Amino acid sequence: MSTIQNFINGQYSAPIHGQYLDNYAPASGTVYGQLPDSGPEDVDAAVAAAEAAFPAWAAMPPEQRHDILHAVSEGIMANLEALAEAESMDSGKTLRTARTVDIPRAALNFKFFATALLHFAAESHHQPQSLSYTLRQPLGVVGCISPWNLPLYLFTWKVAPALAAGNCVVGKPSEVTPLTAHLLADIMNKAGVPPGVFNMVHGTGPRAGEALVRHPKVKAISFTGSTRAGAHIAGVAAPMFKKLSLELGGKNPNLIFADCDYDKMLETTVRSSFNNQGQICLCGSRIYVERPLYEKFKTDFVARVSALKVGAPTSPASDLGAVVSKMHFDKVLSYIDLAIEEGGTILCGGAPVMVPGHENGWYIAPTVIEGLGQNTRCIQEEIFGPVVTLQPFDTDEEALALANDVPYGLSATVWTNNLRRTHFLTNGLQTGIVWVNTWMLRDLRTPFGGVKNSGVGREGGWDALRFFTETKNVTYGL
Ligand code: NAD
C-alpha cells in the first residue's frame, strides 16, 4: 500500500487531522493506496508557506528561475518510466499513452515555460508629453486545481507558468489520480525549487479544493475540470475578485466532408474518438458526416473501432485501458442505456469488457451510436468516455448549425480540402480551438481554452504568463 502525503514548505507531511481517502487502481478495481483527505487547516499551512517563500522567488533573477524550472523538466524525463507506470496504474490509461504522451508533455510544460520566462516582455506607449510602460508583476500565492484525465500533464500545464511568472503555488491535484503529482514534489526538491515555492494539498474538491478557492490570500485560481465545479468555483471566487481561468467540459463536433483525405481522416477519427478511453476534453465525440460519405464512413469506422483492443493498461497490445473510476464507469454505461431509450442504435460496443485477470476492472468497449436526434441528452451532454455518435448532414450551413447547437464550445475538428468552406466554418464555429485536417496537434505557444460552457480564459504561451501576472501601468510626464 502506498501512502501519499501533502507537500508543504519543501517537505512531505501528513494531513493535520490524520484523515485519508482510498486510492483505486482502475485496471483491477482495487484499493492500492491512500491519500490525504485535507481540510482548510492544511490549506492554511500550505498558503502560509507559499506566502513566506514568495518575495525571494519573485525577486530571483529570471536566468536562475529558468535553470531551476529546466531542471524540473529534466527530472521528469529522468523518471519517465516510474512516472508513466504510476500514471497508468492510477488512472487506468495505457502505459503506452502515459509513456509517450502524458509524461513527456509534463516535462515539456516545464521546459517551455522555463524558456518563455526569459523572453516575457511588456508594452510601452509613447506620446510627445508622456511615456507609459506596463509592469507585469507576479500575483503572489496562486491555486492550481486539476482533473484526473491527464493528471500530470494538466497539473504541470498550470504549475509551470505560475512558477515561471514568479508566483508561489498551492496545487490541488484530482483526488482520483494524485500519484504523479506526489512524485513531482520530490523532483521539484531535487531540482532546487526553494521550500514553500511549490506546495500541494491532496483531498476532495468540496473540502480541500473549496478551502483553496475561498482562501483570502490566494490571488488567482487556475481550474480545469467539469463545468459544474467550474460554475461553483466562479460563484465563490468572483465576489472575492480573484483572477480566474476556467477550462471546463466539452462536447466537440467532428465535421467530416466527402472531399477530405479519407484515409488520414479515418485513422485520426479513431484516435480523436477513443484516445485515452475518450477521456480527453478535446475528443471529438459528436461525429457529423456529409451524407454522400455517411454509409461508407460508418462501415469503415465501425470495422476499425471493433478491432480496437480493450485490455490491461500495461499490455502493449491494449489500445484502450480502463476508465478512471467506478463512478465514471457507471456514468458512461448509464449514458449508453439512455442512448437506447432516446432511440439510438448501438453500432458497436455498448457494454463493459471483461479483461481476463482483471475481472473487477472498469473496462468499456468503444461504442458507436447512430440515430439520435440533435436534442437528445446523449448529443447535448458531455459523456467523457469511449462513446461517440454519428449523424449525417447535407450542407455546410447545416453542419455549422449542428456543431454549434450544444451548450459547450471547447474545440471542433473539420475534415475538408475546400478552402472557402474551411474559412466559412472556422469563422462560424463557436469554439476556442479548431483543428483542420488534424487533431490534437499542439503548439504550446497557441491560446488554449473554450467558450460558452467550456469556460473562460486561455492557457498556453503568453496567455498563461499574462494570467499569472498583474499588469500595472506607469506613466511619466516628459
Ligand atoms: P471535477 O470538476 O470533478 O474535478 C476537477 C478538480 O476540481 C478536482 O481536483 C476536484 O477535486 C476539484 N474540485 C471539484 N469540486 C471543487 C470545488 N467545489 N472547489 C474546488 N475544487 C473542486 O472534474 P473531473 O471529473 O476531475 O474532470 C473531468 C472534467 O474535466 C470533464 O468535464 C472534462 O471535460 C474536463 N476537462 C477540461 C479540460 C479543458 O482543458 N477544458 C481538460 C481536461 C478535462
Boltz pocket constraint, residues with backbone or C-beta under 6 A from the ligand:
constraints:
  - pocket:
      binder: B
      contacts: [[A, 145], [A, 146], [A, 147], [A, 148], [A, 149], [A, 150], [A, 154], [A, 172], [A, 173], [A, 174], [A, 175], [A, 203], [A, 204], [A, 205], [A, 206], [A, 208], [A, 209], [A, 210], [A, 213], [A, 224], [A, 225], [A, 226], [A, 227], [A, 228], [A, 229], [A, 230], [A, 232], [A, 233], [A, 247], [A, 248], [A, 249], [A, 250], [A, 280], [A, 281], [A, 382], [A, 384], [A, 410], [A, 450], [A, 454], [A, 455]]
      max_distance: 6.0
